[in-house]
Amino acid sequence: MASIVSLVACGQPPADPQAPPPSVSVETAEPRPLTLTTELNGRLVSPRTAEVRARVAGIVLQRVYREGSDVKQGDVLFRIDPAPFQADVDSAEAAVQKAEANLYQTRIQADRYAELATIEAVSRQESANARGAFLQARADVAAAQAALKRARLSLGYATVTAPISGRISKALVTEGALVGQGDATPLATIQQLHPLYADINQSTRQIADLRRSLREGQLQQLERGQITATLIQEDGSRYPLQGRLLFSDLTVDQSTGQITLRSEFPNPSYDLLPGSFIRVELDQAHTAQGFTVPQRAVQRDAAGKALVLLVDAEDKVRERVVELGSVQGNRWIVQSGLKAGDRVVVAGLQHVQPGIRVTVQTDAQASAHGAAQ
């Protein structure tokens, strides 16, 4: 038994009571003005999307544009056979000329009967009938002119133009196709790409927490012109151009419990495409007394609560639960749990535990020491 005890003692040497306390790097918590941001998920949306459709029936003779190119409003896209519409225009012009000739004849007759009625050469009834025929002829001219205008419109619709400026899709029909027979046949789609909208969703719980903090005076509301948005693309990179918030929806989606916020981003190089999933960092409030800690200083317990280690006035380590907000760069915004002057352990956490005494150095001293080594 004595031999066994001797072997065990040899395998586990006693701790050196003279060993120096572990060294940690701390950062002193100091309040400073902060803009609180929220990262939300969403999708890019084109502000203007137009479906190009055939407004008259006919055979497509030509596709003028290049598929996938940028077009301007008024550019010719398709040409539909104009022959039947030109014939309608010619017929309508002839109808106008005929109506105008009849108007000329009835006007002369009405004037003559009016003079004869004054000397009682004709009856007043005959004069009234002549006046009525003149008015009828004038109405026929107006109707013929309206029919001519409609015929010219149909002839113009045979040349399909771009209703908006943007990037156009592939053609949905080919030359020789019969379009506009019964329904307005879709021919292509145009989407505006500069600028683009980012429709993002925020939960009603987040909005309620923000409004409560604003009412309690913990946060200050940003003006609409001060609210900026930063877009994070699908690959995690940040879009270089800053966006702005346009509006917040007034209704809550019953299926998700979220509301939609719309922001706008410039897209002069067409790097962004409609339909892409994105994330947006949105500035929503401002505080004059905010705290932040490095991400490496935050730990989690078994329940998932955020913890930081503090060094008290006796250089002993204490544990404190904190409530975290959003991330700014590589730092957490601390909503509660810290006060001015707290010394937060930011390096050496793996060598310490609550209750032990440590040797304290500032984070700047630790960086200088590491650089010297």
C-alpha positions as a Markdown table, in Angstrom:
| # | Residue | x | y | z |
|---|---|---|---|---|
| 1 | Met | 0.0 | 0.0 | 0.0 |
| 2 | Ala | 2.9 | 2.4 | 0.8 |
| 3 | Ser | 4.4 | 1.6 | -2.6 |
| 4 | Ile | 1.1 | 2.4 | -4.4 |
| 5 | Val | 0.7 | 5.7 | -2.5 |
| 6 | Ser | 4.3 | 6.6 | -3.4 |
| 7 | Leu | 3.7 | 5.9 | -7.1 |
| 8 | Val | 0.6 | 8.0 | -7.1 |
| 9 | Ala | 2.4 | 10.9 | -5.4 |
| 10 | Cys | 5.1 | 10.7 | -8.0 |
| 11 | Gly | 2.5 | 10.9 | -10.9 |
| 12 | Gln | 0.8 | 14.0 | -9.5 |
| 13 | Pro | 3.3 | 16.5 | -8.2 |
| 14 | Pro | 1.8 | 19.1 | -5.8 |
| 15 | Ala | 1.1 | 22.6 | -7.1 |
| 16 | Asp | 3.7 | 25.2 | -6.3 |
| 17 | Pro | 2.3 | 27.5 | -3.7 |
| 18 | Gln | 4.9 | 30.1 | -4.8 |
| 19 | Ala | 3.7 | 30.1 | -8.5 |
| 20 | Pro | 2.7 | 33.7 | -9.7 |
| 21 | Pro | -1.0 | 34.4 | -10.4 |
| 22 | Pro | -2.0 | 34.1 | -14.0 |
| 23 | Ser | -1.7 | 37.2 | -16.1 |
| 24 | Val | -4.8 | 38.6 | -17.9 |
| 25 | Ser | -5.4 | 41.5 | -20.2 |
| 26 | Val | -8.3 | 43.8 | -19.4 |
| 27 | Glu | -10.2 | 46.6 | -21.0 |
| 28 | Thr | -11.9 | 49.3 | -19.0 |
| 29 | Ala | -15.5 | 49.8 | -19.9 |
| 30 | Glu | -16.2 | 53.4 | -20.8 |
| 31 | Pro | -19.5 | 54.8 | -22.1 |
| 32 | Arg | -19.4 | 56.5 | -25.5 |
| 33 | Pro | -21.9 | 57.6 | -28.2 |
| 34 | Leu | -23.1 | 54.6 | -30.3 |
| 35 | Thr | -25.4 | 54.1 | -33.2 |
| 36 | Leu | -27.3 | 50.9 | -32.7 |
| 37 | Thr | -27.6 | 48.7 | -35.8 |
| 38 | Thr | -29.8 | 45.7 | -36.6 |
| 39 | Glu | -28.9 | 43.0 | -39.1 |
| 40 | Leu | -32.0 | 41.9 | -41.1 |
| 41 | Asn | -32.5 | 39.4 | -43.9 |
| 42 | Gly | -34.3 | 40.3 | -47.1 |
| 43 | Arg | -34.3 | 40.2 | -50.9 |
| 44 | Leu | -33.4 | 42.6 | -53.6 |
| 45 | Val | -36.4 | 43.9 | -55.7 |
| 46 | Ser | -36.5 | 46.0 | -58.8 |
| 47 | Pro | -38.3 | 49.3 | -58.3 |
| 48 | Arg | -40.0 | 49.1 | -61.7 |
| 49 | Thr | -40.8 | 45.9 | -63.7 |
| 50 | Ala | -42.7 | 46.1 | -66.9 |
| 51 | Glu | -44.1 | 43.2 | -69.0 |
| 52 | Val | -44.0 | 44.1 | -72.6 |
| 53 | Arg | -47.2 | 42.8 | -74.3 |
| 54 | Ala | -48.7 | 42.9 | -77.7 |
| 55 | Arg | -51.6 | 45.4 | -77.7 |
| 56 | Val | -52.9 | 44.4 | -81.2 |
| 57 | Ala | -53.3 | 41.1 | -83.0 |
| 58 | Gly | -50.9 | 40.2 | -85.7 |
| 59 | Ile | -47.8 | 38.3 | -86.9 |
| 60 | Val | -44.4 | 39.2 | -85.4 |
| 61 | Leu | -42.2 | 40.3 | -88.3 |
| 62 | Gln | -39.0 | 41.3 | -86.4 |
| 63 | Arg | -37.3 | 41.3 | -83.0 |
| 64 | Val | -35.2 | 44.5 | -83.0 |
| 65 | Tyr | -33.5 | 44.4 | -79.6 |
| 66 | Arg | -30.6 | 42.3 | -78.3 |
| 67 | Glu | -31.7 | 39.9 | -75.6 |
| 68 | Gly | -30.3 | 40.8 | -72.1 |
| 69 | Ser | -29.2 | 44.3 | -73.2 |
| 70 | Asp | -30.1 | 47.6 | -71.7 |
| 71 | Val | -32.9 | 49.5 | -73.4 |
| 72 | Lys | -34.3 | 53.0 | -73.0 |
| 73 | Gln | -37.9 | 54.1 | -72.8 |
| 74 | Gly | -39.3 | 54.4 | -76.3 |
| 75 | Asp | -36.7 | 52.0 | -78.0 |
| 76 | Val | -38.3 | 49.7 | -80.6 |
| 77 | Leu | -38.4 | 46.1 | -79.5 |
| 78 | Phe | -40.7 | 44.2 | -81.9 |
| 79 | Arg | -42.5 | 44.9 | -85.2 |
| 80 | Ile | -45.9 | 43.4 | -85.9 |
| 81 | Asp | -47.2 | 43.2 | -89.5 |
| 82 | Pro | -48.7 | 46.7 | -90.0 |
| 83 | Ala | -50.5 | 46.0 | -93.3 |
| 84 | Pro | -54.0 | 45.4 | -91.9 |
| 85 | Phe | -53.7 | 48.4 | -89.6 |
| 86 | Gln | -52.5 | 50.6 | -92.4 |
| 87 | Ala | -55.6 | 49.6 | -94.4 |
| 88 | Asp | -57.8 | 50.5 | -91.4 |
| 89 | Val | -56.2 | 53.9 | -91.3 |
| 90 | Asp | -56.8 | 54.5 | -95.1 |
| 91 | Ser | -60.4 | 53.4 | -94.7 |
| 92 | Ala | -60.9 | 55.7 | -91.7 |
| 93 | Glu | -59.4 | 58.6 | -93.5 |
| 94 | Ala | -61.8 | 58.1 | -96.4 |
| 95 | Ala | -64.7 | 58.0 | -93.9 |
| 96 | Val | -63.6 | 61.3 | -92.5 |
| 97 | Gln | -63.5 | 62.9 | -96.0 |
| 98 | Lys | -67.0 | 61.5 | -96.7 |
| 99 | Ala | -68.4 | 62.9 | -93.4 |
| 100 | Glu | -66.8 | 66.3 | -94.0 |
| 101 | Ala | -68.3 | 66.5 | -97.5 |
| 102 | Asn | -71.7 | 65.7 | -96.1 |
| 103 | Leu | -71.2 | 68.3 | -93.4 |
| 104 | Tyr | -70.4 | 70.9 | -96.1 |
| 105 | Gln | -73.6 | 70.1 | -98.0 |
| 106 | Thr | -75.8 | 70.2 | -94.9 |
| 107 | Arg | -74.3 | 73.4 | -93.6 |
| 108 | Ile | -75.1 | 75.2 | -96.9 |
| 109 | Gln | -78.6 | 73.9 | -96.9 |
| 110 | Ala | -79.2 | 74.8 | -93.3 |
| 111 | Asp | -77.9 | 78.4 | -93.9 |
| 112 | Arg | -80.2 | 78.7 | -97.1 |
| 113 | Tyr | -83.3 | 77.4 | -95.3 |
| 114 | Ala | -82.6 | 79.8 | -92.4 |
| 115 | Glu | -82.6 | 82.8 | -94.8 |
| 116 | Leu | -85.8 | 81.6 | -96.5 |
| 117 | Ala | -87.6 | 81.0 | -93.2 |
| 118 | Thr | -87.1 | 84.7 | -92.4 |
| 119 | Ile | -89.2 | 85.7 | -95.4 |
| 120 | Glu | -91.5 | 82.7 | -95.0 |
| 121 | Ala | -90.4 | 81.2 | -98.3 |
| 122 | Val | -90.1 | 77.8 | -96.4 |
| 123 | Ser | -91.8 | 76.6 | -93.3 |
| 124 | Arg | -90.0 | 76.8 | -90.0 |
| 125 | Gln | -90.2 | 73.0 | -89.8 |
| 126 | Glu | -88.2 | 72.6 | -93.0 |
| 127 | Ser | -85.6 | 75.0 | -91.6 |
| 128 | Ala | -85.4 | 73.1 | -88.4 |
| 129 | Asn | -85.0 | 69.8 | -90.3 |
| 130 | Ala | -82.1 | 71.3 | -92.3 |
| 131 | Arg | -80.5 | 72.5 | -89.1 |
| 132 | Gly | -80.8 | 69.1 | -87.5 |
| 133 | Ala | -79.3 | 67.4 | -90.6 |
| 134 | Phe | -76.3 | 69.8 | -90.3 |
| 135 | Leu | -75.8 | 69.0 | -86.6 |
| 136 | Gln | -76.0 | 65.2 | -87.4 |
| 137 | Ala | -73.4 | 65.6 | -90.1 |
| 138 | Arg | -71.1 | 67.4 | -87.7 |
| 139 | Ala | -71.4 | 64.6 | -85.2 |
| 140 | Asp | -70.6 | 62.1 | -88.0 |
| 141 | Val | -67.4 | 64.0 | -88.7 |
| 142 | Ala | -66.4 | 63.8 | -85.1 |
| 143 | Ala | -67.1 | 60.0 | -85.0 |
| 144 | Ala | -65.2 | 59.5 | -88.2 |
| 145 | Gln | -62.2 | 61.4 | -86.8 |
| 146 | Ala | -62.3 | 59.3 | -83.6 |
| 147 | Ala | -62.3 | 56.1 | -85.6 |
| 148 | Leu | -59.3 | 57.5 | -87.6 |
| 149 | Lys | -57.5 | 58.2 | -84.3 |
| 150 | Arg | -58.1 | 54.7 | -83.1 |
| 151 | Ala | -56.9 | 53.2 | -86.4 |
| 152 | Arg | -53.7 | 55.2 | -86.1 |
| 153 | Leu | -53.2 | 54.1 | -82.5 |
| 154 | Ser | -53.5 | 50.4 | -83.7 |
| 155 | Leu | -51.0 | 51.1 | -86.4 |
| 156 | Gly | -48.7 | 52.6 | -83.8 |
| 157 | Tyr | -49.1 | 49.6 | -81.5 |
| 158 | Ala | -47.8 | 47.4 | -84.4 |
| 159 | Thr | -44.4 | 48.9 | -83.4 |
| 160 | Val | -43.8 | 47.6 | -79.9 |
| 161 | Thr | -41.6 | 50.0 | -77.8 |
| 162 | Ala | -40.1 | 49.8 | -74.3 |
| 163 | Pro | -42.4 | 51.3 | -71.7 |
| 164 | Ile | -39.5 | 51.9 | -69.2 |
| 165 | Ser | -35.7 | 52.0 | -69.2 |
| 166 | Gly | -33.9 | 49.0 | -67.8 |
| 167 | Arg | -32.5 | 45.6 | -68.7 |
| 168 | Ile | -34.6 | 43.4 | -70.9 |
| 169 | Ser | -35.1 | 39.7 | -70.7 |
| 170 | Lys | -35.0 | 37.1 | -73.5 |
| 171 | Ala | -37.8 | 37.2 | -76.1 |
| 172 | Leu | -40.8 | 35.2 | -75.2 |
| 173 | Val | -41.9 | 34.9 | -78.9 |
| 174 | Thr | -40.1 | 34.5 | -82.2 |
| 175 | Glu | -40.6 | 35.9 | -85.6 |
| 176 | Gly | -43.7 | 34.5 | -87.3 |
| 177 | Ala | -45.7 | 34.0 | -84.0 |
| 178 | Leu | -49.3 | 35.2 | -83.9 |
| 179 | Val | -49.7 | 37.5 | -80.9 |
| 180 | Gly | -52.5 | 39.5 | -79.3 |
| 181 | Gln | -55.2 | 37.1 | -80.5 |
| 182 | Gly | -57.7 | 37.4 | -77.7 |
| 183 | Asp | -55.3 | 38.3 | -74.9 |
| 184 | Ala | -52.3 | 40.6 | -74.7 |
| 185 | Thr | -49.5 | 38.3 | -75.4 |
| 186 | Pro | -46.3 | 38.8 | -73.2 |
| 187 | Leu | -43.3 | 39.4 | -75.4 |
| 188 | Ala | -40.5 | 40.2 | -72.9 |
| 189 | Thr | -39.9 | 41.7 | -69.4 |
| 190 | Ile | -37.9 | 44.9 | -68.5 |
| 191 | Gln | -36.5 | 45.5 | -65.0 |
| 192 | Gln | -35.0 | 48.7 | -63.7 |
| 193 | Leu | -31.6 | 47.9 | -62.0 |
| 194 | His | -30.5 | 51.3 | -60.8 |
| 195 | Pro | -31.3 | 51.9 | -58.1 |
| 196 | Leu | -32.6 | 48.7 | -56.4 |
| 197 | Tyr | -34.8 | 48.1 | -53.4 |
| 198 | Ala | -33.9 | 45.8 | -50.6 |
| 199 | Asp | -37.1 | 44.5 | -48.8 |
| 200 | Ile | -36.1 | 43.3 | -45.4 |
| 201 | Asn | -38.1 | 41.9 | -42.5 |
| 202 | Gln | -38.0 | 42.7 | -38.8 |
| 203 | Ser | -40.0 | 40.9 | -36.1 |
| 204 | Thr | -42.6 | 42.8 | -34.1 |
| 205 | Arg | -40.7 | 41.8 | -30.9 |
| 206 | Gln | -37.5 | 43.6 | -32.0 |
| 207 | Ile | -39.6 | 46.7 | -32.9 |
| 208 | Ala | -41.4 | 46.6 | -29.5 |
| 209 | Asp | -38.0 | 46.4 | -27.7 |
| 210 | Leu | -36.7 | 49.3 | -29.7 |
| 211 | Arg | -39.8 | 51.4 | -29.0 |
| 212 | Arg | -39.7 | 50.6 | -25.3 |
| 213 | Ser | -36.0 | 51.7 | -25.1 |
| 214 | Leu | -36.9 | 54.9 | -26.9 |
| 215 | Arg | -39.8 | 55.6 | -24.5 |
| 216 | Glu | -37.6 | 55.0 | -21.4 |
| 217 | Gly | -35.0 | 57.3 | -22.8 |
| 218 | Gln | -32.2 | 54.7 | -23.1 |
| 219 | Leu | -32.1 | 55.4 | -26.9 |
| 220 | Gln | -32.7 | 58.3 | -29.1 |
| 221 | Gln | -34.7 | 58.0 | -32.4 |
| 222 | Leu | -32.7 | 58.7 | -35.6 |
| 223 | Glu | -34.3 | 61.1 | -38.1 |
| 224 | Arg | -35.4 | 59.5 | -41.4 |
| 225 | Gly | -32.5 | 61.2 | -43.2 |
| 226 | Gln | -30.0 | 59.9 | -40.7 |
| 227 | Ile | -30.9 | 56.2 | -41.1 |
| 228 | Thr | -28.4 | 54.5 | -43.3 |
| 229 | Ala | -28.2 | 50.9 | -44.5 |
| 230 | Thr | -25.3 | 48.7 | -45.3 |
| 231 | Leu | -25.9 | 45.7 | -47.6 |
| 232 | Ile | -24.1 | 42.4 | -47.0 |
| 233 | Gln | -24.0 | 40.3 | -50.1 |
| 234 | Glu | -24.6 | 36.5 | -50.4 |
| 235 | Asp | -20.8 | 35.8 | -50.2 |
| 236 | Gly | -20.5 | 37.8 | -46.9 |
| 237 | Ser | -18.8 | 40.9 | -48.5 |
| 238 | Arg | -20.1 | 44.4 | -47.9 |
| 239 | Tyr | -21.5 | 46.3 | -50.7 |
| 240 | Pro | -19.4 | 49.5 | -51.1 |
| 241 | Leu | -22.2 | 51.9 | -51.7 |
| 242 | Gln | -24.4 | 53.1 | -48.8 |
| 243 | Gly | -28.1 | 52.8 | -48.9 |
| 244 | Arg | -31.0 | 54.6 | -47.1 |
| 245 | Leu | -34.3 | 53.6 | -45.5 |
| 246 | Leu | -37.4 | 54.5 | -47.5 |
| 247 | Phe | -40.3 | 53.4 | -45.4 |
| 248 | Ser | -41.7 | 50.8 | -43.0 |
| 249 | Asp | -44.8 | 48.8 | -43.7 |
| 250 | Leu | -47.8 | 49.5 | -41.6 |
| 251 | Thr | -49.2 | 45.9 | -41.5 |
| 252 | Val | -47.8 | 42.7 | -39.9 |
| 253 | Asp | -47.5 | 39.5 | -41.9 |
| 254 | Gln | -49.9 | 37.1 | -40.1 |
| 255 | Ser | -47.8 | 34.1 | -41.1 |
| 256 | Thr | -44.4 | 35.3 | -39.9 |
| 257 | Gly | -45.2 | 38.1 | -37.4 |
| 258 | Gln | -42.9 | 40.5 | -39.2 |
| 259 | Ile | -43.1 | 43.8 | -41.0 |
| 260 | Thr | -41.4 | 44.8 | -44.1 |
| 261 | Leu | -38.8 | 47.6 | -44.3 |
| 262 | Arg | -37.7 | 48.9 | -47.7 |
| 263 | Ser | -34.3 | 50.4 | -48.3 |
| 264 | Glu | -32.8 | 51.7 | -51.5 |
| 265 | Phe | -29.2 | 51.1 | -52.8 |
| 266 | Pro | -27.5 | 52.6 | -55.8 |
| 267 | Asn | -26.5 | 50.1 | -58.5 |
| 268 | Pro | -24.7 | 52.0 | -61.2 |
| 269 | Ser | -22.5 | 49.0 | -62.2 |
| 270 | Tyr | -25.3 | 46.5 | -62.0 |
| 271 | Asp | -23.4 | 44.4 | -59.4 |
| 272 | Leu | -26.7 | 43.7 | -57.7 |
| 273 | Leu | -29.5 | 41.6 | -59.3 |
| 274 | Pro | -33.2 | 41.5 | -58.4 |
| 275 | Gly | -34.2 | 38.4 | -56.5 |
| 276 | Ser | -30.9 | 37.9 | -54.6 |
| 277 | Phe | -31.0 | 37.1 | -50.9 |
| 278 | Ile | -29.1 | 39.7 | -48.9 |
| 279 | Arg | -28.6 | 41.0 | -45.3 |
| 280 | Val | -28.9 | 44.6 | -44.4 |
| 281 | Glu | -27.4 | 46.4 | -41.4 |
| 282 | Leu | -29.8 | 49.2 | -40.5 |
| 283 | Asp | -29.0 | 52.1 | -38.2 |
| 284 | Gln | -32.1 | 52.5 | -36.1 |
| 285 | Ala | -31.2 | 54.4 | -32.9 |
| 286 | His | -28.5 | 56.3 | -31.1 |
| 287 | Thr | -27.3 | 56.3 | -27.5 |
| 288 | Ala | -24.9 | 58.7 | -25.8 |
| 289 | Gln | -23.9 | 56.2 | -23.1 |
| 290 | Gly | -23.2 | 52.9 | -24.8 |
| 291 | Phe | -20.8 | 50.1 | -23.9 |
| 292 | Thr | -19.0 | 47.6 | -26.2 |
| 293 | Val | -16.7 | 44.7 | -25.6 |
| 294 | Pro | -14.6 | 42.6 | -27.9 |
| 295 | Gln | -16.2 | 39.5 | -29.2 |
| 296 | Arg | -13.4 | 37.4 | -27.7 |
| 297 | Ala | -14.3 | 38.6 | -24.2 |
| 298 | Val | -17.8 | 37.1 | -24.3 |
| 299 | Gln | -18.5 | 33.5 | -23.1 |
| 300 | Arg | -21.7 | 31.4 | -23.0 |
| 301 | Asp | -22.9 | 29.3 | -20.1 |
| 302 | Ala | -24.8 | 26.0 | -20.5 |
| 303 | Ala | -28.1 | 27.9 | -20.8 |
| 304 | Gly | -26.7 | 30.1 | -23.6 |
| 305 | Lys | -26.5 | 33.3 | -21.5 |
| 306 | Ala | -23.7 | 35.7 | -22.4 |
| 307 | Leu | -21.0 | 36.1 | -19.7 |
| 308 | Val | -18.0 | 38.3 | -19.2 |
| 309 | Leu | -15.2 | 38.0 | -16.6 |
| 310 | Leu | -14.4 | 41.1 | -14.6 |
| 311 | Val | -11.4 | 41.9 | -12.4 |
| 312 | Asp | -12.5 | 43.6 | -9.1 |
| 313 | Ala | -10.6 | 46.1 | -7.0 |
| 314 | Glu | -8.7 | 43.1 | -5.2 |
| 315 | Asp | -7.6 | 41.8 | -8.6 |
| 316 | Lys | -9.9 | 38.8 | -8.3 |
| 317 | Val | -11.9 | 37.4 | -11.2 |
| 318 | Arg | -15.7 | 37.8 | -11.1 |
| 319 | Glu | -18.4 | 36.5 | -13.4 |
| 320 | Arg | -21.2 | 38.7 | -14.7 |
| 321 | Val | -24.2 | 38.1 | -17.0 |
| 322 | Val | -24.6 | 40.7 | -19.7 |
| 323 | Glu | -27.3 | 41.3 | -22.4 |
| 324 | Leu | -25.9 | 41.7 | -25.8 |
| 325 | Gly | -27.2 | 43.7 | -28.8 |
| 326 | Ser | -25.9 | 43.8 | -32.3 |
| 327 | Val | -22.3 | 43.5 | -33.5 |
| 328 | Gln | -20.3 | 46.4 | -34.8 |
| 329 | Gly | -17.1 | 45.2 | -36.5 |
| 330 | Asn | -15.5 | 42.8 | -34.0 |
| 331 | Arg | -17.3 | 44.1 | -30.9 |
| 332 | Trp | -20.6 | 43.4 | -29.2 |
| 333 | Ile | -22.8 | 46.2 | -28.1 |
| 334 | Val | -23.7 | 45.6 | -24.4 |
| 335 | Gln | -27.3 | 46.6 | -23.6 |
| 336 | Ser | -27.1 | 45.9 | -19.9 |
| 337 | Gly | -24.7 | 44.3 | -17.3 |
| 338 | Leu | -21.8 | 46.7 | -17.5 |
| 339 | Lys | -21.1 | 50.0 | -15.8 |
| 340 | Ala | -18.3 | 52.6 | -16.3 |
| 341 | Gly | -15.0 | 51.5 | -14.8 |
| 342 | Asp | -15.6 | 47.8 | -15.0 |
| 343 | Arg | -12.4 | 45.9 | -16.0 |
| 344 | Val | -13.3 | 43.3 | -18.6 |
| 345 | Val | -11.0 | 40.4 | -19.2 |
| 346 | Val | -10.2 | 40.3 | -22.9 |
| 347 | Ala | -7.2 | 38.0 | -23.1 |
| 348 | Gly | -6.0 | 35.1 | -20.9 |
| 349 | Leu | -9.5 | 33.8 | -20.2 |
| 350 | Gln | -8.5 | 30.1 | -20.7 |
| 351 | His | -6.1 | 30.4 | -17.7 |
| 352 | Val | -8.5 | 31.9 | -15.1 |
| 353 | Gln | -11.8 | 31.1 | -13.4 |
| 354 | Pro | -14.0 | 33.1 | -11.0 |
| 355 | Gly | -12.6 | 33.7 | -7.6 |
| 356 | Ile | -8.8 | 33.5 | -8.3 |
| 357 | Arg | -6.4 | 36.4 | -8.1 |
| 358 | Val | -4.7 | 37.5 | -11.3 |
| 359 | Thr | -2.1 | 39.9 | -12.5 |
| 360 | Val | -3.7 | 42.7 | -14.5 |
| 361 | Gln | -2.4 | 44.4 | -17.6 |
| 362 | Thr | -4.2 | 46.6 | -20.0 |
| 363 | Asp | -5.1 | 45.3 | -23.5 |
| 364 | Ala | -2.6 | 47.8 | -25.0 |
| 365 | Gln | 0.2 | 46.5 | -22.8 |
| 366 | Ala | -0.6 | 43.0 | -23.8 |
| 367 | Ser | -0.4 | 43.9 | -27.5 |
| 368 | Ala | 2.9 | 45.7 | -27.0 |
| 369 | His | 4.3 | 42.7 | -25.0 |
| 370 | Gly | 3.3 | 40.3 | -27.8 |
| 371 | Ala | 4.9 | 42.5 | -30.5 |
| 372 | Ala | 8.1 | 42.7 | -28.5 |
| 373 | Gln | 8.2 | 38.9 | -28.3 |
